[in-house]
């Protein structure tokens, strides 16, 4: 299974914009906050693995 690392760039209501950090990638990924750990803030580093997000 793949693993991807992200950083939260911004939080807008029920959604967060994530930027991939493990490779050079300019596009942001919009993710519903319900899928993310509840204690996230802007700048939080996340790991996506096995179809779930966890804080690094």
N, C-alpha and C positions, 0 to 999 in steps of 0.2 A: 504494500500500500504506500502511496506517496505521502510525503510530509512537506508542508509549506510553512514558512515563517512570514508573519505580517506585523505591521505596526499600525495602531489606530491613529489615523490622521485627523479625523473630526467625528463628532457625534452630533447628529441632527435628529432630534426627536426619538423615534423608534428605530432609527437606522444608524449604522456606523460606516464610515469610509475607511477601508483598509488598503495599505500599500504593501506589496510583497517586498521582502527584504533579503530573501535567500538568493535571488537572481536579479539582474537589472531588468526592471519592468516598470513602465511609466504609468500605466492605467491603474485607477483605483477600483476596488471591489466594494459594492454596496451590499451590506449584510444586515439582516434584521437583528436588533439587539437581543431578542428572545433566544437566538442561537448562540449568543456569546456569554461568557461568565458575567454575573451581575456586578462585580466590583471593577469593571473596566473604566478607564479614563483615557483622555487623549494622551498618546505617547506610550500606552501599554503595548508590550510585545506579546504576540500570540503565536501559538503553534496549532496548525490544522493537521490533524491526523485521525484516521479512522472515522471520518465524517463528523468530527467534533472539534471545538476550539478549546484550548487551555492556555493559561497564562504562563509565559516563560519566566 
